[in-house]
Amino acid sequence: MNHPFIGDLSDKSLDEIQNIISKLTTKLTFASRMGNQPMVNQLLMALDSYKTAYQIKMDALVKKQNMQEQINITKATK
């Protein structure tokens, strides 16, 4: 579930999104240790929003670079 107060993240770069995910993960760990369940729920929603935006950007990058989605592991014949 996406956080209702996080708007469009399409203007953020992959590095910015990664940094925010890292910071939110640290905050989530702290809130969890303190037993603050409402804060944990909010942070989980925010993390979901940023992880979704990150996945969308990565998918676009892979598509742009025309990478194969599957790896061929068959043995080459000589």
Phi and psi in radians as a Rosetta constraint file:
Dihedral C 1 N 2 CA 2 C 2 CIRCULARHARMONIC -1.390 0.35
Dihedral N 2 CA 2 C 2 N 3 CIRCULARHARMONIC 2.637 0.35
Dihedral C 2 N 3 CA 3 C 3 CIRCULARHARMONIC -1.296 0.35
Dihedral N 3 CA 3 C 3 N 4 CIRCULARHARMONIC 2.320 0.35
Dihedral C 3 N 4 CA 4 C 4 CIRCULARHARMONIC -1.208 0.35
Dihedral N 4 CA 4 C 4 N 5 CIRCULARHARMONIC -0.361 0.35
Dihedral C 4 N 5 CA 5 C 5 CIRCULARHARMONIC -1.731 0.35
Dihedral N 5 CA 5 C 5 N 6 CIRCULARHARMONIC 0.057 0.35
Dihedral C 5 N 6 CA 6 C 6 CIRCULARHARMONIC -1.714 0.35
Dihedral N 6 CA 6 C 6 N 7 CIRCULARHARMONIC 2.092 0.35
Dihedral C 6 N 7 CA 7 C 7 CIRCULARHARMONIC -1.437 0.35
Dihedral N 7 CA 7 C 7 N 8 CIRCULARHARMONIC -2.630 0.35
Dihedral C 7 N 8 CA 8 C 8 CIRCULARHARMONIC -1.202 0.35
Dihedral N 8 CA 8 C 8 N 9 CIRCULARHARMONIC 2.242 0.35
Dihedral C 8 N 9 CA 9 C 9 CIRCULARHARMONIC -1.865 0.35
Dihedral N 9 CA 9 C 9 N 10 CIRCULARHARMONIC 0.172 0.35
Dihedral C 9 N 10 CA 10 C 10 CIRCULARHARMONIC -1.194 0.35
Dihedral N 10 CA 10 C 10 N 11 CIRCULARHARMONIC -0.333 0.35
Dihedral C 10 N 11 CA 11 C 11 CIRCULARHARMONIC -1.479 0.35
Dihedral N 11 CA 11 C 11 N 12 CIRCULARHARMONIC -0.130 0.35
Dihedral C 11 N 12 CA 12 C 12 CIRCULARHARMONIC -1.505 0.35
Dihedral N 12 CA 12 C 12 N 13 CIRCULARHARMONIC 2.545 0.35
Dihedral C 12 N 13 CA 13 C 13 CIRCULARHARMONIC -1.446 0.35
Dihedral N 13 CA 13 C 13 N 14 CIRCULARHARMONIC 2.930 0.35
Dihedral C 13 N 14 CA 14 C 14 CIRCULARHARMONIC -1.066 0.35
Dihedral N 14 CA 14 C 14 N 15 CIRCULARHARMONIC -0.699 0.35
Dihedral C 14 N 15 CA 15 C 15 CIRCULARHARMONIC -1.112 0.35
Dihedral N 15 CA 15 C 15 N 16 CIRCULARHARMONIC -0.731 0.35
Dihedral C 15 N 16 CA 16 C 16 CIRCULARHARMONIC -1.102 0.35
Dihedral N 16 CA 16 C 16 N 17 CIRCULARHARMONIC -0.759 0.35
Dihedral C 16 N 17 CA 17 C 17 CIRCULARHARMONIC -1.114 0.35
Dihedral N 17 CA 17 C 17 N 18 CIRCULARHARMONIC -0.742 0.35
Dihedral C 17 N 18 CA 18 C 18 CIRCULARHARMONIC -1.071 0.35
Dihedral N 18 CA 18 C 18 N 19 CIRCULARHARMONIC -0.741 0.35
Dihedral C 18 N 19 CA 19 C 19 CIRCULARHARMONIC -1.102 0.35
Dihedral N 19 CA 19 C 19 N 20 CIRCULARHARMONIC -0.737 0.35
Dihedral C 19 N 20 CA 20 C 20 CIRCULARHARMONIC -1.164 0.35
Dihedral N 20 CA 20 C 20 N 21 CIRCULARHARMONIC -0.710 0.35
Dihedral C 20 N 21 CA 21 C 21 CIRCULARHARMONIC -1.061 0.35
Dihedral N 21 CA 21 C 21 N 22 CIRCULARHARMONIC -0.725 0.35
Dihedral C 21 N 22 CA 22 C 22 CIRCULARHARMONIC -1.098 0.35
Dihedral N 22 CA 22 C 22 N 23 CIRCULARHARMONIC -0.777 0.35
Dihedral C 22 N 23 CA 23 C 23 CIRCULARHARMONIC -1.140 0.35
Dihedral N 23 CA 23 C 23 N 24 CIRCULARHARMONIC -0.728 0.35
Dihedral C 23 N 24 CA 24 C 24 CIRCULARHARMONIC -1.147 0.35
Dihedral N 24 CA 24 C 24 N 25 CIRCULARHARMONIC -0.620 0.35
Dihedral C 24 N 25 CA 25 C 25 CIRCULARHARMONIC -1.135 0.35
Dihedral N 25 CA 25 C 25 N 26 CIRCULARHARMONIC -0.716 0.35
Dihedral C 25 N 26 CA 26 C 26 CIRCULARHARMONIC -1.082 0.35
Dihedral N 26 CA 26 C 26 N 27 CIRCULARHARMONIC -0.780 0.35
Dihedral C 26 N 27 CA 27 C 27 CIRCULARHARMONIC -1.145 0.35
Dihedral N 27 CA 27 C 27 N 28 CIRCULARHARMONIC -0.632 0.35
Dihedral C 27 N 28 CA 28 C 28 CIRCULARHARMONIC -1.114 0.35
Dihedral N 28 CA 28 C 28 N 29 CIRCULARHARMONIC -0.734 0.35
Dihedral C 28 N 29 CA 29 C 29 CIRCULARHARMONIC -1.062 0.35
Dihedral N 29 CA 29 C 29 N 30 CIRCULARHARMONIC -0.784 0.35
Dihedral C 29 N 30 CA 30 C 30 CIRCULARHARMONIC -1.108 0.35
Dihedral N 30 CA 30 C 30 N 31 CIRCULARHARMONIC -0.822 0.35
Dihedral C 30 N 31 CA 31 C 31 CIRCULARHARMONIC -1.104 0.35
Dihedral N 31 CA 31 C 31 N 32 CIRCULARHARMONIC -0.652 0.35
Dihedral C 31 N 32 CA 32 C 32 CIRCULARHARMONIC -1.156 0.35
Dihedral N 32 CA 32 C 32 N 33 CIRCULARHARMONIC -0.734 0.35
Dihedral C 32 N 33 CA 33 C 33 CIRCULARHARMONIC -1.136 0.35
Dihedral N 33 CA 33 C 33 N 34 CIRCULARHARMONIC -0.563 0.35
Dihedral C 33 N 34 CA 34 C 34 CIRCULARHARMONIC -1.441 0.35
Dihedral N 34 CA 34 C 34 N 35 CIRCULARHARMONIC -0.157 0.35
Dihedral C 34 N 35 CA 35 C 35 CIRCULARHARMONIC 1.341 0.35
Dihedral N 35 CA 35 C 35 N 36 CIRCULARHARMONIC 0.413 0.35
Dihedral C 35 N 36 CA 36 C 36 CIRCULARHARMONIC -1.586 0.35
Dihedral N 36 CA 36 C 36 N 37 CIRCULARHARMONIC 1.452 0.35
Dihedral C 36 N 37 CA 37 C 37 CIRCULARHARMONIC -1.106 0.35
Dihedral N 37 CA 37 C 37 N 38 CIRCULARHARMONIC -0.695 0.35
Dihedral C 37 N 38 CA 38 C 38 CIRCULARHARMONIC -1.053 0.35
Dihedral N 38 CA 38 C 38 N 39 CIRCULARHARMONIC -0.681 0.35
Dihedral C 38 N 39 CA 39 C 39 CIRCULARHARMONIC -1.195 0.35
Dihedral N 39 CA 39 C 39 N 40 CIRCULARHARMONIC -0.676 0.35
Dihedral C 39 N 40 CA 40 C 40 CIRCULARHARMONIC -1.044 0.35
Dihedral N 40 CA 40 C 40 N 41 CIRCULARHARMONIC -0.769 0.35
Dihedral C 40 N 41 CA 41 C 41 CIRCULARHARMONIC -1.091 0.35
Dihedral N 41 CA 41 C 41 N 42 CIRCULARHARMONIC -0.736 0.35
Dihedral C 41 N 42 CA 42 C 42 CIRCULARHARMONIC -1.138 0.35
Dihedral N 42 CA 42 C 42 N 43 CIRCULARHARMONIC -0.739 0.35
Dihedral C 42 N 43 CA 43 C 43 CIRCULARHARMONIC -1.164 0.35
Dihedral N 43 CA 43 C 43 N 44 CIRCULARHARMONIC -0.649 0.35
Dihedral C 43 N 44 CA 44 C 44 CIRCULARHARMONIC -1.107 0.35
Dihedral N 44 CA 44 C 44 N 45 CIRCULARHARMONIC -0.703 0.35
Dihedral C 44 N 45 CA 45 C 45 CIRCULARHARMONIC -1.144 0.35
Dihedral N 45 CA 45 C 45 N 46 CIRCULARHARMONIC -0.724 0.35
Dihedral C 45 N 46 CA 46 C 46 CIRCULARHARMONIC -1.131 0.35
Dihedral N 46 CA 46 C 46 N 47 CIRCULARHARMONIC -0.757 0.35
Dihedral C 46 N 47 CA 47 C 47 CIRCULARHARMONIC -1.053 0.35
Dihedral N 47 CA 47 C 47 N 48 CIRCULARHARMONIC -0.716 0.35
Dihedral C 47 N 48 CA 48 C 48 CIRCULARHARMONIC -1.063 0.35
Dihedral N 48 CA 48 C 48 N 49 CIRCULARHARMONIC -0.717 0.35
Dihedral C 48 N 49 CA 49 C 49 CIRCULARHARMONIC -1.076 0.35
Dihedral N 49 CA 49 C 49 N 50 CIRCULARHARMONIC -0.805 0.35
Dihedral C 49 N 50 CA 50 C 50 CIRCULARHARMONIC -1.253 0.35
Dihedral N 50 CA 50 C 50 N 51 CIRCULARHARMONIC -0.627 0.35
Dihedral C 50 N 51 CA 51 C 51 CIRCULARHARMONIC -1.177 0.35
Dihedral N 51 CA 51 C 51 N 52 CIRCULARHARMONIC -0.632 0.35
Dihedral C 51 N 52 CA 52 C 52 CIRCULARHARMONIC -1.131 0.35
Dihedral N 52 CA 52 C 52 N 53 CIRCULARHARMONIC -0.789 0.35
Dihedral C 52 N 53 CA 53 C 53 CIRCULARHARMONIC -1.091 0.35
Dihedral N 53 CA 53 C 53 N 54 CIRCULARHARMONIC -0.694 0.35
Dihedral C 53 N 54 CA 54 C 54 CIRCULARHARMONIC -1.103 0.35
Dihedral N 54 CA 54 C 54 N 55 CIRCULARHARMONIC -0.767 0.35
Dihedral C 54 N 55 CA 55 C 55 CIRCULARHARMONIC -1.129 0.35
Dihedral N 55 CA 55 C 55 N 56 CIRCULARHARMONIC -0.683 0.35
Dihedral C 55 N 56 CA 56 C 56 CIRCULARHARMONIC -1.097 0.35
Dihedral N 56 CA 56 C 56 N 57 CIRCULARHARMONIC -0.760 0.35
Dihedral C 56 N 57 CA 57 C 57 CIRCULARHARMONIC -1.169 0.35
Dihedral N 57 CA 57 C 57 N 58 CIRCULARHARMONIC -0.682 0.35
Dihedral C 57 N 58 CA 58 C 58 CIRCULARHARMONIC -1.168 0.35
Dihedral N 58 CA 58 C 58 N 59 CIRCULARHARMONIC -0.714 0.35
Dihedral C 58 N 59 CA 59 C 59 CIRCULARHARMONIC -1.061 0.35
Dihedral N 59 CA 59 C 59 N 60 CIRCULARHARMONIC -0.729 0.35
Dihedral C 59 N 60 CA 60 C 60 CIRCULARHARMONIC -1.145 0.35
Dihedral N 60 CA 60 C 60 N 61 CIRCULARHARMONIC -0.669 0.35
Dihedral C 60 N 61 CA 61 C 61 CIRCULARHARMONIC -1.147 0.35
Dihedral N 61 CA 61 C 61 N 62 CIRCULARHARMONIC -0.762 0.35
Dihedral C 61 N 62 CA 62 C 62 CIRCULARHARMONIC -1.115 0.35
Dihedral N 62 CA 62 C 62 N 63 CIRCULARHARMONIC -0.753 0.35
Dihedral C 62 N 63 CA 63 C 63 CIRCULARHARMONIC -1.130 0.35
Dihedral N 63 CA 63 C 63 N 64 CIRCULARHARMONIC -0.686 0.35
Dihedral C 63 N 64 CA 64 C 64 CIRCULARHARMONIC -1.143 0.35
Dihedral N 64 CA 64 C 64 N 65 CIRCULARHARMONIC -0.668 0.35
Dihedral C 64 N 65 CA 65 C 65 CIRCULARHARMONIC -1.477 0.35
Dihedral N 65 CA 65 C 65 N 66 CIRCULARHARMONIC -0.052 0.35
Dihedral C 65 N 66 CA 66 C 66 CIRCULARHARMONIC 0.995 0.35
Dihedral N 66 CA 66 C 66 N 67 CIRCULARHARMONIC 0.744 0.35
Dihedral C 66 N 67 CA 67 C 67 CIRCULARHARMONIC -1.366 0.35
Dihedral N 67 CA 67 C 67 N 68 CIRCULARHARMONIC 2.622 0.35
Dihedral C 67 N 68 CA 68 C 68 CIRCULARHARMONIC -1.339 0.35
Dihedral N 68 CA 68 C 68 N 69 CIRCULARHARMONIC 2.486 0.35
Dihedral C 68 N 69 CA 69 C 69 CIRCULARHARMONIC -1.478 0.35
Dihedral N 69 CA 69 C 69 N 70 CIRCULARHARMONIC -0.278 0.35
Dihedral C 69 N 70 CA 70 C 70 CIRCULARHARMONIC -2.149 0.35
Dihedral N 70 CA 70 C 70 N 71 CIRCULARHARMONIC 2.604 0.35
Dihedral C 70 N 71 CA 71 C 71 CIRCULARHARMONIC -1.808 0.35
Dihedral N 71 CA 71 C 71 N 72 CIRCULARHARMONIC 2.291 0.35
Dihedral C 71 N 72 CA 72 C 72 CIRCULARHARMONIC -1.471 0.35
Dihedral N 72 CA 72 C 72 N 73 CIRCULARHARMONIC 2.039 0.35
Dihedral C 72 N 73 CA 73 C 73 CIRCULARHARMONIC -1.948 0.35
Dihedral N 73 CA 73 C 73 N 74 CIRCULARHARMONIC 0.253 0.35
Dihedral C 73 N 74 CA 74 C 74 CIRCULARHARMONIC -1.261 0.35
Dihedral N 74 CA 74 C 74 N 75 CIRCULARHARMONIC 2.601 0.35
Dihedral C 74 N 75 CA 75 C 75 CIRCULARHARMONIC -1.295 0.35
Dihedral N 75 CA 75 C 75 N 76 CIRCULARHARMONIC 2.290 0.35
Dihedral C 75 N 76 CA 76 C 76 CIRCULARHARMONIC -1.304 0.35
Dihedral N 76 CA 76 C 76 N 77 CIRCULARHARMONIC 2.441 0.35
Dihedral C 76 N 77 CA 77 C 77 CIRCULARHARMONIC -1.735 0.35
Dihedral N 77 CA 77 C 77 N 78 CIRCULARHARMONIC 2.582 0.35
